[in-house]
Amino acid sequence: MNDAPEGWSEYWEKEGAGGEVFVNAQGEAHPALAEFWQAAFTSLAAGSRIIDIASGAGSVFAHLPGDHGHRLSASDISRTALESLAQRIPEVTTLVCSADDIPLDDASFDLVVTQFGVEYAGVAAFDEAARLVAPGGRFVGLCHYRDGYIDSDNRAQLGEARIVRERGFIDAAIVLAKAAFSGDEAQLKRAQDEFAVVATPVGEGMRRHRKGIHTYLFQGFRRLYEHRRQYDLADITGWLDAMRGELDKTIDRLERMCAAALSADDVAQVQRLFEARGLEDVHCTPFETPENQLPVAWKVTAHKEASHE
Ligand SMILES: C[S@@+](CC[C@H](N)C(=O)[O-])C[C@H]1O[C@@H](n2cnc3c(N)ncnc32)[C@H](O)[C@@H]1O
């Protein structure tokens, strides 16, 4: 499989390098997630087989106790993510594959987990997750929640990032930088006027929603421009050109995250898929954290009755 499917490997090399997707103000795994997964991992029989689907760099397994003694597997579409996981938790067997096509036998895990993962392969991929649950086993997942806390933030960031691209902020910034270095006053005045037209909506976007690549780009360029005497023109245009690629990748990733977020209808479909695979007590409920008014995720749990042969 290609090592850079859908930009995820790049993500895991850069922003995801810390290994966590939902963090507290210190950039650590969010305590509510830690508590959730620690609870999910209690009362497991020794030597349980556990798979984390779309595991990323292993943030779920990071919550296992040190002496767990379980047999761990992780799958993800990104080889880079799994390499990072293998460095953090070497005992995990890793598998590069899409969540909707996992080349493993039916009923081969006592616990199937996922955190902001399976849904990237579409709702139908939950059928594949359910297929892997062994009799007596469980499924436990936290999944993106449409219009929840993370999704709302993603949608806001996406909207602002699209404004940056559609308005041609980077092109206008390059024109302004070149004009400033040209020594031609008339050219500079024209470039300033043109830049003001595109910078205004980007600046307004920063006030609407601070977090995101639009703020990073706006402030980054402002700093470079204000201190331009310390730089060569090529330093500034080179940074802006590199940011063009970053902007495209960010928009692409945010679009995928937004597309992955599950609506109430989607989780009703997950429930039907699970039940069709013989899972019972299927619960899909909002996962709330004290500091966020909107749900952070769907909490999806189910189990499969033990066989009595
Ligand atoms: C938001 S990250 C979550 C990673 C990890 N579960 C965590 O909580 O840190 C989404 C993960 O899904 C993976 N992914 C995206 N599309 C996928 C697919 N079709 N099949 C399997 N994994 C996929 C990405 O590589 C990425 O690691």
Ligand as a Chemical Component Dictionary entry (heavy atoms), coordinates in Angstrom:
data_LIG
# 
_chem_comp.id                   LIG 
_chem_comp.type                 NON-POLYMER 
_chem_comp.pdbx_formal_charge   0 
_chem_comp.three_letter_code    LIG 
# 
loop_
_chem_comp_atom.comp_id 
_chem_comp_atom.atom_id 
_chem_comp_atom.alt_atom_id 
_chem_comp_atom.type_symbol 
_chem_comp_atom.charge 
_chem_comp_atom.model_Cartn_x 
_chem_comp_atom.model_Cartn_y 
_chem_comp_atom.model_Cartn_z 
_chem_comp_atom.pdbx_ordinal 
LIG C1  C1  C 0  -8.071 11.431 13.899 1  
LIG S1  S1  S 1  -6.894 10.180 13.661 2  
LIG C2  C2  C 0  -7.148 9.153  15.115 3  
LIG C3  C3  C 0  -6.014 8.229  15.413 4  
LIG C4  C4  C 0  -6.070 7.493  16.748 5  
LIG N1  N1  N 0  -7.173 6.578  16.812 6  
LIG C5  C5  C 0  -6.092 8.446  17.911 7  
LIG O1  O1  O 0  -7.125 8.564  18.577 8  
LIG O2  O2  O -1 -5.071 9.096  18.162 9  
LIG C6  C6  C 0  -7.611 9.225  12.371 10 
LIG C7  C7  C 0  -6.793 8.025  11.959 11 
LIG O3  O3  O 0  -7.517 7.288  10.981 12 
LIG C8  C8  C 0  -6.613 6.841  10.001 13 
LIG N2  N2  N 0  -7.400 6.593  8.805  14 
LIG C9  C9  C 0  -7.931 7.480  7.928  15 
LIG N3  N3  N 0  -8.640 6.846  6.993  16 
LIG C10 C10 C 0  -8.577 5.514  7.289  17 
LIG C11 C11 C 0  -9.113 4.349  6.706  18 
LIG N4  N4  N 0  -9.888 4.405  5.602  19 
LIG N5  N5  N 0  -8.829 3.169  7.259  20 
LIG C12 C12 C 0  -8.031 3.076  8.364  21 
LIG N6  N6  N 0  -7.493 4.148  8.971  22 
LIG C13 C13 C 0  -7.771 5.362  8.438  23 
LIG C14 C14 C 0  -5.587 7.931  9.870  24 
LIG O4  O4  O 0  -4.356 7.479  9.354  25 
LIG C15 C15 C 0  -5.457 8.370  11.319 26 
LIG O5  O5  O 0  -4.442 7.648  11.965 27 
# 
loop_
_chem_comp_bond.comp_id 
_chem_comp_bond.atom_id_1 
_chem_comp_bond.atom_id_2 
_chem_comp_bond.value_order 
_chem_comp_bond.pdbx_ordinal 
LIG C1  S1  SING 1  
LIG S1  C2  SING 2  
LIG S1  C6  SING 3  
LIG C2  C3  SING 4  
LIG C3  C4  SING 5  
LIG C4  N1  SING 6  
LIG C4  C5  SING 7  
LIG C5  O1  DOUB 8  
LIG C5  O2  SING 9  
LIG C6  C7  SING 10 
LIG C7  O3  SING 11 
LIG C7  C15 SING 12 
LIG O3  C8  SING 13 
LIG C8  N2  SING 14 
LIG C8  C14 SING 15 
LIG N2  C9  SING 16 
LIG N2  C13 SING 17 
LIG C9  N3  DOUB 18 
LIG N3  C10 SING 19 
LIG C10 C11 SING 20 
LIG C10 C13 DOUB 21 
LIG C11 N4  SING 22 
LIG C11 N5  DOUB 23 
LIG N5  C12 SING 24 
LIG C12 N6  DOUB 25 
LIG N6  C13 SING 26 
LIG C14 O4  SING 27 
LIG C14 C15 SING 28 
LIG C15 O5  SING 29 
# 
